Amino acid sequence: MAAVYSKKKKPFGKLVVFGIGSTILYALVLSYQGLITAYFTRGAVYATLPIASAFAFSFVHGNFTSYFWTVLGIEANQKSIVKPRLEVERPAKRERSQPQPRLRA
């Protein structure tokens, strides 16, 4: 069986943009560790800063990784594999499957 190759345009531009963005974010965090720690540990409204930075890192680095694998040509399988559900023939209902429990007082 011959493999089917698609001739889609690969997202090199997006890969570079998100790669640079990811590099900048990591460089900023590593360069300004003291300042970031000072703000993140203040509390009150500043408690949202670690959450916002986690979302920013997740978005930028996640997109970079996605485009990286796409440019390399590695993508998820688009077909969902559905196994056929076999009908199991059930035995006829027995009149009395087990003895009934009794309470003896």
N, C-alpha and C positions, 0 to 999 in steps of 0.2 A: 504494500500500500504506500503510495507516495504521500509525503507530508504536504499540507496546504499552507503556503506562506502568504501572509497578507503584506501588501505593499503600502501600509500606512506610513505617514510621515512621523518620524520619531521626535519626541518633544525635547530636543537638545537645549533650546532656549529656556524652557521652564526648569530643566535640570540644573542649568548653570545659575539661574536666578535663585532658586531655593537652596542650592549648594552654597552660594555666597551668603545668603541670609542665615543659613545654619551656622556657617563658619563665624559670621559676625556675632551672632547670639552667644556662641560658646566663648569667643574671644572676650566679649564684654563681661560675661560672668566670671571668667578666670582673671580678668584684669582688675575688676572692681569688687572683689570678694568681700572686703571689709565694709564698703559702703552698702552693698546689697544686704549683707547680714544685719547691719545697723537698722536699715529700713524694715526688713522683713520681721524683725523681732520686736518692733515697737508696739504692736497690738492695735486694737480698735480698727479703724478703717484700713490701716496698713496690712492687716491680716489677709486682705484680698490680693495683695501683691504676689505671694507665692502661688496662689491658684491661677492668677492671670498669666504669670510667667510659665507655669506648667502647660497651660493651654497654648501659649505662643510657641514654646519649644515643640510641643506635640504636633501642632499644625505645620510648622515650617520643616522640622526634621522628618515628619511622616510623609509630607509631599515630596521632599527630596528623595527619600528612600523609594517611594512609589515610582517616581520618574526614572530613578537610577535603574531599577529592575526592568522597567518598560524599555528603556534605551538598550539594555543588554538583550532584550528579546524574551525575557522570562515573564510570563503572565499567567494568571489563574485560569483554570479550565472554565469555559463559559457554560458548558453543559452541566446540568445537574443530574446526577445519577440517581434514578429512582428505581429501587428494586421492586419487582412486581410482588404484590402481596398474595400469597397463596392461601386459598381457603382451606382451613383445616377441618376435616370431617370429624365432628364430635360424636362420641358414642351415644346411643340412646340412653335416656335417663333411666337409672335403675329405680326400682320401687323403693328399696331401702338400702342406701349406700353404706351407712354405718349405724351401729346401734345407738339409739337415742339415750343421752345421759339422763339418769334418774336421781332424784334426791331422796335418800332414805333417812328418815328421821327417827 
